[in-house]
Amino acid sequence: MSTDHERDPAVPGDAGYSRPAGRLGGFDDAAVQRLTPRAVPAPQPTPAQAGAFGRPEQVDGSFAGDRPPPAPRPLPPPPPEALLRAFGPPAPGRYGLQEPPGGRTGARRTATGPWWKADAPSDPWRDPASPAGLGAPAVYDEESQPGPVVVDAQGRRKVRLRDISVRLTTLAVLGLLVVGVVGGGVGWYLTRTADETPLFSPGTTLSQVDPGITREPGSVSDIADAVMPAVVSIEVRVGQAGATGSGVVIDGENGYIVTNNHVISGADGVEGAEIRAVFSDGSGSAARIVGRDPASDLAVIKVEKPGLVTASLGRSDDVVVGDPVVAIGSPLGLAGTVTSGIVSALNRPVRLSGQGTDTNAVISAVQTDAPINPGNSGGALVDATGALVGINTAIASSGMGGGSIGLGFAIPIDTVKRITEQLISTGTAVHAALGVNARSVTDGTRDGALVVNIEPGSAAAQAGIREEDIIIAVDDTPVGSSEELAVAVDARQPGEEVVIELIRGGSSRTVQATLGAA
């Protein structure tokens, strides 16, 4: 039996794979020629590629001959002559540092000589021209000096954490632990053995310092001490309802007290109503209504109690913005309350109206930042001398409870004096009147009071003022709102002639009016 490699060449199926007669190799010459490497011709570029990347016919080299040469680099300037003399070689062919003037010093070691020994020129560490070479690394004796020593600029050795031995570190930690244990034990022992002191100590007296406060004349405490006796709390009771306010004694001999109309108006003419004045010493007295004026929110009551302290009345013209003032009254029912501040504005038109009262007034108020709250109404606003400059009557509120927000208003003392004198004399007060109802308007550039209606036979009707006229001035006082118009008219007397400036149909004109009484 034969294998594939020992097939008989005479078999017809193997004739195509037999070696030709007389051949010794594995292939004939034609087959060998087919297996030898042949040169492959380079691909020829297309006309488009030759035009884009080919060399121009007139150029032999890689670049055109007219290409600009690179700009020459600037050479550094030669060193100055002084530097050459100082740092240059001592002579041609010499190198290294120059010798000191006068040549090298001798073998004598001196403090200033650059050479300490005779063999200094042969010492490579002293020859600046000595060549440098890389030697073997430093070898340290691990027993005497384990590693390099680090020194500072002064040559002192620096102690590093890794230089500290484990033995020394262990001793330091143990020392700290011993100190902590001993200290804690001593503290525990002392607190454990200390006896508790008695809870009570009969007969104990506490020391006090001598009074060191200086109360100078004109201070708030001095003003309060002088004015407080003239300020009263007013209690009003109508049936099961009650209210509180404040008042100021303006005539102690006859028992007259001024307050706000809205404080006592609810008790006027009501059967069984009671009004009571409570003084700073705690005593009280029943009071009667002398007169009320809803147009100024002022009222006067009378008590039958002799020897009352009377408040000193000041003058409105003496008050300026920034003056210190003190408000005294019974805010929220707290009698004898004193607050202080300054006059923050003057001649502020404020409309007054109270729920459950007939008050309907517009005042030219003194504005203050002294805290004023409900119950201060009718109380005193005094200056630094203790003189009464206003009667507290209203506050500006944010609507979140009605408390003070630093804007309070008082009726000027000149108005108080004029109205209370009329009330004490006749029980009523008379005001100048123009006889118009107005509302505030503006055209964006100028403000005024628009006449809504006119009372028949009034001063305005007789002066020829018409509805829809816009009043912008009374005499020389500008009018920018209906409140300012009311204040300007109320400042005059009934029967007084005034010049009214108004705008009608886009043009300005003036009319004369004789004020009536109301």
Backbone hydrogen bonds, N-H to C=O, Kabsch-Sander energy under -0.5 kcal/mol:
donor,donor_aa,acceptor,acceptor_aa,energy
6,E,3,T,-1.2
7,R,4,D,-0.9
11,V,8,D,-1.8
14,D,11,V,-1.2
15,A,12,P,-1.5
17,Y,14,D,-1.0
18,S,15,A,-0.9
23,R,20,P,-1.6
32,V,28,D,-1.9
33,Q,29,D,-2.4
34,R,30,A,-1.6
35,L,31,A,-1.2
36,T,32,V,-0.9
50,A,46,T,-2.5
51,G,47,P,-2.1
52,A,48,A,-1.6
53,F,49,Q,-2.9
54,G,50,A,-1.8
59,V,56,P,-1.4
67,R,64,A,-1.1
84,L,80,P,-2.0
85,R,81,E,-2.4
86,A,82,A,-1.8
87,F,83,L,-3.2
88,G,84,L,-1.9
94,R,91,A,-2.2
103,G,100,P,-1.8
110,T,108,R,-0.6
116,W,114,P,-0.5
120,A,117,K,-1.3
122,S,119,D,-0.7
123,D,119,D,-0.6
123,D,120,A,-1.4
126,R,123,D,-1.6
127,D,123,D,-0.7
130,S,127,D,-1.9
135,G,133,G,-0.7
142,E,140,Y,-0.9
145,Q,141,D,-3.3
147,G,145,Q,-1.7
151,V,149,V,-0.5
152,D,156,R,-2.4
155,G,152,D,-1.7
158,K,150,V,-3.6
160,R,158,K,-0.6
163,D,160,R,-0.9
164,I,160,R,-0.7
164,I,161,L,-0.9
169,T,165,S,-2.0
170,T,166,V,-2.3
171,L,167,R,-1.9
172,A,168,L,-2.1
173,V,169,T,-2.2
174,L,170,T,-2.3
175,G,171,L,-2.2
176,L,172,A,-2.0
177,L,173,V,-2.1
178,V,174,L,-2.3
179,V,175,G,-2.3
180,G,176,L,-2.3
181,V,177,L,-2.5
182,V,178,V,-2.5
183,G,179,V,-2.6
184,G,180,G,-2.5
185,G,181,V,-2.3
186,V,182,V,-2.3
187,G,183,G,-2.2
188,W,184,G,-2.4
189,Y,185,G,-2.3
190,L,186,V,-2.4
191,T,187,G,-2.2
192,R,188,W,-1.7
193,T,189,Y,-2.0
194,A,190,L,-1.1
204,T,201,S,-1.1
215,R,213,I,-0.7
216,E,214,T,-1.0
219,S,216,E,-1.9
223,I,219,S,-2.7
224,A,220,V,-2.8
225,D,221,S,-2.1
226,A,222,D,-1.5
227,V,223,I,-2.4
228,M,224,A,-2.5
230,A,227,V,-2.0
231,V,228,M,-1.6
232,V,247,G,-2.4
233,S,278,V,-2.8
234,I,245,G,-2.2
235,E,233,S,-0.5
235,E,276,R,-3.1
236,V,234,I,-0.5
236,V,243,A,-3.0
237,R,274,E,-2.7
238,V,241,A,-2.3
239,G,237,R,-0.5
241,A,238,V,-2.0
243,A,236,V,-2.5
245,G,234,I,-2.2
246,S,377,S,-2.6
247,G,232,V,-2.0
248,V,258,V,-2.2
249,V,230,A,-2.8
250,I,248,V,-0.5
250,I,256,Y,-1.9
251,D,256,Y,-1.5
255,G,251,D,-1.2
256,Y,251,D,-2.0
257,I,301,I,-2.9
258,V,248,V,-2.6
259,T,299,A,-2.6
261,N,297,D,-0.6
263,V,260,N,-1.0
264,I,260,N,-0.9
264,I,261,N,-0.5
265,S,261,N,-1.9
267,A,264,I,-1.5
268,D,265,S,-1.1
270,V,267,A,-1.2
271,E,269,G,-0.5
273,A,270,V,-1.7
274,E,237,R,-2.7
276,R,235,E,-2.5
277,A,285,S,-3.0
278,V,233,S,-3.2
279,F,283,S,-3.2
282,G,279,F,-2.0
285,S,277,A,-2.2
287,A,275,I,-2.7
288,R,302,K,-2.2
290,V,288,R,-0.5
290,V,300,V,-3.0
291,G,300,V,-1.5
292,R,427,G,-0.7
293,D,298,L,-2.5
296,S,293,D,-1.5
297,D,293,D,-1.3
298,L,293,D,-1.4
299,A,259,T,-2.2
300,V,291,G,-2.4
301,I,257,I,-2.8
302,K,288,R,-2.5
303,V,255,G,-2.2
304,E,286,A,-0.6
305,K,303,V,-1.1
308,L,252,G,-1.0
311,A,249,V,-2.6
314,G,388,L,-2.9
318,D,315,R,-0.9
319,V,316,S,-1.5
322,G,343,V,-2.8
323,D,320,V,-1.9
325,V,341,G,-2.3
326,V,382,V,-2.4
327,A,339,T,-2.8
328,I,380,A,-2.3
329,G,337,T,-1.8
330,S,375,G,-1.0
332,L,374,P,-3.6
333,G,330,S,-1.6
334,L,331,P,-2.2
335,A,333,G,-1.1
337,T,329,G,-2.6
337,T,334,L,-0.6
339,T,327,A,-2.5
341,G,325,V,-2.4
343,V,323,D,-2.0
344,S,342,I,-0.8
344,S,367,Q,-1.8
345,A,367,Q,-1.5
348,R,365,A,-2.3
350,V,363,I,-2.4
352,L,361,A,-4.0
354,G,359,T,-0.6
357,T,354,G,-1.6
360,N,294,P,-1.6
361,A,352,L,-2.1
362,V,295,A,-0.7
363,I,350,V,-2.5
365,A,348,R,-2.6
365,A,363,I,-1.1
366,V,410,A,-2.7
367,Q,345,A,-2.4
367,Q,365,A,-0.6
368,T,408,G,-2.4
369,D,342,I,-1.6
376,N,373,N,-2.7
378,G,392,N,-3.5
379,G,376,N,-2.7
380,A,328,I,-1.7
381,L,390,G,-2.0
382,V,326,V,-2.5
383,D,387,A,-2.1
386,G,383,D,-1.7
388,L,312,S,-4.0
389,V,381,L,-2.8
390,G,381,L,-1.2
391,I,411,I,-1.6
392,N,379,G,-1.7
392,N,390,G,-0.6
393,T,409,F,-2.6
394,A,409,F,-1.8
396,A,407,L,-2.9
405,I,396,A,-0.6
408,G,368,T,-2.8
409,F,394,A,-3.0
410,A,366,V,-1.9
411,I,391,I,-2.6
413,I,389,V,-1.5
416,V,412,P,-2.1
417,K,413,I,-2.8
418,R,414,D,-2.1
419,I,415,T,-2.4
420,T,416,V,-2.6
421,E,417,K,-1.9
422,Q,418,R,-1.3
423,L,419,I,-2.4
424,I,420,T,-2.7
425,S,421,E,-1.6
426,T,422,Q,-3.2
427,G,422,Q,-0.9
427,G,423,L,-1.1
428,T,422,Q,-0.6
432,A,492,R,-0.6
433,A,516,G,-2.0
437,N,453,N,-2.4
439,R,450,L,-1.7
441,V,448,G,-2.3
443,D,446,R,-1.9
448,G,441,V,-2.1
448,G,480,G,-0.6
449,A,471,I,-2.2
450,L,439,R,-2.9
450,L,448,G,-0.5
451,V,469,D,-3.0
452,V,437,N,-3.2
452,V,450,L,-0.6
453,N,437,N,-1.3
455,E,435,G,-2.5
458,S,455,E,-1.9
460,A,434,L,-2.2
462,Q,458,S,-2.3
463,A,459,A,-1.5
464,G,460,A,-0.6
464,G,461,A,-0.9
465,I,460,A,-2.3
468,E,451,V,-2.9
469,D,466,R,-1.6
470,I,503,I,-1.9
471,I,449,A,-2.5
471,I,469,D,-0.6
472,I,501,E,-2.7
473,A,501,E,-1.4
474,V,477,T,-2.4
475,D,499,V,-3.8
477,T,474,V,-2.4
479,V,472,I,-2.8
485,L,481,S,-1.7
486,A,482,S,-2.1
487,V,483,E,-2.3
488,A,484,E,-2.3
489,V,485,L,-2.1
490,D,486,A,-2.4
491,A,487,V,-1.4
492,R,489,V,-1.7
495,G,515,L,-2.5
496,E,493,Q,-1.8
498,V,513,A,-2.7
500,I,498,V,-0.6
500,I,511,V,-3.5
501,E,473,A,-2.3
501,E,499,V,-0.6
502,L,500,I,-0.5
502,L,509,R,-3.0
503,I,470,I,-2.2
504,R,507,S,-2.8
507,S,504,R,-1.6
509,R,502,L,-2.7
511,V,500,I,-2.5
513,A,498,V,-2.6
515,L,496,E,-2.6
515,L,513,A,-0.7
516,G,433,A,-2.7
518,A,431,H,-2.4
